[in-house]
Amino acid sequence: MKVLKLSAQGLPQSWVSLEQAATHYAAGDVRWEVGGEVARFRGGNNAVTGLQSVIVINSIIGTRGVPRTNPFGNRPGLTNTKLFARDRNVCAYCGGLFHEGDLTREHIVPFASHGVDHWMNVVTACRACNHRKGPRTPEQAHMPLLYAPYVPSLWEDFILRNRRILADQMEFLMAHVPKSSRLLG
């Protein structure tokens, strides 16, 4: 289970482990929290009060400090898992819905034609369509794209990064996803 760590301004920073989240709480870095309780760590007893220390971890935490980089200036890393999730496991050529193991990363402009490996040049394709298209463009292969590629937003990227998102985390992230996102459909 991961905790969604945000900047104090509410921008996604990273997915952190429960232990990393507890460290943020113990250091006084957590400025605000939302979502439900996901863990409770118990410590030792206070010598003066006799009370046991407890750190309650929420699923979403806002931490102090300002991010060192502009999160909107970063292009999300491209992986097959995130690509297939962006395209909802749907082949861009035949429209079929497939399991991840039956999908491939398809380059719209092939490497042979100086195509590059980035979000705007890749779509999800089933193995049969990828093979049929071969080293040609969709136009050359007479295989029009059923949907256009796009670069995921910061919010979409955080959804695509984590397979086990809690309901409150998903609700928080989806509230910021662009209206044009395929993740909404």
C-alpha positions as CSV (number, residue, x, y, z in Angstrom):
1,M,0.0,0.0,0.0
2,K,1.3,3.5,-0.9
3,V,0.5,6.9,0.5
4,L,0.0,9.8,-2.0
5,K,2.5,12.5,-1.1
6,L,1.6,16.0,-2.2
7,S,3.4,19.3,-1.9
8,A,1.9,21.8,0.6
9,Q,0.2,23.4,-2.5
10,G,-1.5,20.1,-3.3
11,L,0.6,19.0,-6.3
12,P,1.5,15.3,-6.5
13,Q,5.1,14.5,-5.6
14,S,5.4,10.8,-5.2
15,W,3.9,7.5,-4.0
16,V,5.6,6.7,-0.7
17,S,5.6,3.6,1.6
18,L,3.9,3.6,5.0
19,E,7.3,3.8,6.6
20,Q,8.3,6.8,4.5
21,A,5.0,8.5,5.4
22,A,5.6,7.8,9.1
23,T,9.0,9.5,8.8
24,H,7.3,12.6,7.3
25,Y,4.8,12.6,10.3
26,A,7.6,12.1,12.9
27,A,9.7,14.9,11.4
28,G,6.8,17.3,11.4
29,D,6.7,17.6,7.6
30,V,3.0,16.8,7.2
31,R,1.1,20.1,6.9
32,W,-2.3,18.6,6.1
33,E,-3.9,15.3,5.3
34,V,-7.0,14.0,3.6
35,G,-8.4,10.6,2.9
36,G,-8.9,7.8,5.3
37,E,-6.6,6.3,7.9
38,V,-4.5,3.5,6.4
39,A,-2.1,2.6,9.2
40,R,-1.3,3.3,12.8
41,F,2.2,3.0,14.3
42,R,2.7,2.7,18.0
43,G,5.9,3.8,19.7
44,G,7.2,3.9,23.2
45,N,5.7,5.4,26.3
46,N,6.5,9.0,27.3
47,A,8.5,9.1,30.6
48,V,6.7,12.1,31.9
49,T,3.1,11.4,30.8
50,G,3.2,7.7,30.5
51,L,1.3,8.0,27.2
52,Q,2.2,5.8,24.3
53,S,3.2,7.6,21.1
54,V,1.0,7.0,18.1
55,I,1.4,8.0,14.5
56,V,-1.8,7.8,12.4
57,I,-1.1,7.6,8.6
58,N,-3.7,9.0,6.2
59,S,-3.9,7.9,2.6
60,I,-3.0,11.4,1.2
61,I,-0.6,13.8,2.9
62,G,0.5,17.3,2.1
63,T,4.1,18.0,3.1
64,R,6.0,21.2,3.8
65,G,8.4,22.7,1.3
66,V,8.3,23.7,-2.3
67,P,9.1,21.3,-5.1
68,R,12.5,21.9,-6.6
69,T,11.2,21.4,-10.2
70,N,8.1,22.5,-12.0
71,P,5.9,19.3,-12.0
72,F,4.0,20.5,-15.0
73,G,7.3,20.8,-17.0
74,N,8.2,17.2,-16.5
75,R,7.2,14.7,-19.2
76,P,6.0,11.4,-17.6
77,G,8.2,8.4,-18.2
78,L,6.9,6.1,-20.9
79,T,6.4,2.4,-20.0
80,N,4.3,-0.2,-21.6
81,T,2.2,-0.6,-18.4
82,K,1.4,3.1,-18.4
83,L,0.8,3.2,-22.1
84,F,-1.6,0.3,-22.0
85,A,-3.4,1.9,-19.1
86,R,-3.6,5.2,-20.9
87,D,-5.2,3.5,-23.9
88,R,-7.4,1.3,-21.6
89,N,-5.9,-1.9,-23.2
90,V,-7.7,-1.1,-26.5
91,C,-5.9,-1.7,-29.8
92,A,-5.6,1.6,-31.7
93,Y,-6.2,-0.3,-35.0
94,C,-8.9,-2.9,-34.5
95,G,-10.5,-1.5,-31.3
96,G,-10.3,-4.9,-29.5
97,L,-9.9,-5.0,-25.7
98,F,-6.9,-7.2,-24.7
99,H,-5.0,-8.4,-21.7
100,E,-1.7,-6.7,-21.2
101,G,0.3,-9.7,-22.2
102,D,-1.3,-9.7,-25.7
103,L,-0.5,-6.0,-26.3
104,T,2.5,-4.2,-27.8
105,R,3.9,-0.7,-28.0
106,E,3.1,0.5,-31.6
107,H,5.1,3.3,-33.1
108,I,2.9,5.4,-35.4
109,V,5.9,6.6,-37.3
110,P,8.2,3.6,-37.2
111,F,11.9,3.7,-36.2
112,A,12.8,2.8,-39.8
113,S,11.2,6.1,-40.8
114,H,13.0,8.0,-38.1
115,G,10.1,7.8,-35.6
116,V,10.9,8.3,-31.9
117,D,9.9,6.6,-28.7
118,H,7.7,9.2,-27.0
119,W,4.0,9.5,-25.9
120,M,2.9,11.3,-29.1
121,N,4.3,8.6,-31.4
122,V,3.0,5.5,-29.6
123,V,-0.3,3.7,-29.2
124,T,-1.4,0.4,-27.9
125,A,-1.8,-2.4,-30.5
126,C,-2.6,-6.0,-30.4
127,R,0.1,-8.3,-31.7
128,A,-1.8,-9.1,-34.9
129,C,-2.3,-5.5,-35.8
130,N,1.3,-4.5,-34.9
131,H,2.5,-7.3,-37.2
132,R,0.1,-6.4,-40.0
133,K,1.2,-2.7,-39.9
134,G,4.9,-3.6,-39.9
135,P,7.4,-0.9,-40.6
136,R,4.8,1.4,-42.3
137,T,2.8,4.4,-41.1
138,P,-0.9,3.9,-40.6
139,E,-1.6,5.6,-43.9
140,Q,0.8,3.4,-45.8
141,A,-0.7,0.3,-44.2
142,H,-4.3,1.5,-44.7
143,M,-4.9,1.1,-41.0
144,P,-6.3,4.3,-39.6
145,L,-5.9,5.1,-35.9
146,L,-9.1,4.8,-33.9
147,Y,-7.8,7.3,-31.3
148,A,-5.1,9.8,-31.1
149,P,-2.1,9.6,-28.8
150,Y,-1.5,12.2,-26.0
151,V,0.9,13.0,-23.2
152,P,-0.7,12.2,-19.9
153,S,-1.1,15.1,-17.5
154,L,0.7,15.1,-14.1
155,W,-2.5,13.8,-12.4
156,E,-3.0,11.1,-15.0
157,D,0.6,10.0,-14.7
158,F,0.2,9.5,-10.9
159,I,-2.9,7.3,-11.7
160,L,-1.0,5.3,-14.3
161,R,2.0,4.8,-12.0
162,N,0.2,2.9,-9.3
163,R,-1.9,-0.3,-9.8
164,R,-3.3,-0.3,-6.2
165,I,-4.8,3.1,-5.7
166,L,-7.3,3.4,-2.8
167,A,-10.7,4.8,-3.5
168,D,-10.1,8.2,-1.8
169,Q,-6.8,8.6,-3.5
170,M,-8.4,7.9,-6.9
171,E,-11.2,10.3,-6.2
172,F,-8.7,13.0,-5.3
173,L,-6.6,12.4,-8.4
174,M,-9.6,12.1,-10.8
175,A,-10.9,15.4,-9.6
176,H,-7.9,17.0,-11.3
177,V,-7.7,15.0,-14.5
178,P,-8.4,17.0,-17.7
179,K,-11.9,16.6,-19.0
180,S,-10.5,15.2,-22.3
181,S,-8.7,12.3,-20.5
182,R,-9.4,8.8,-21.8
183,L,-9.2,7.7,-18.1
184,L,-12.6,9.3,-17.6
185,G,-14.2,7.3,-20.3
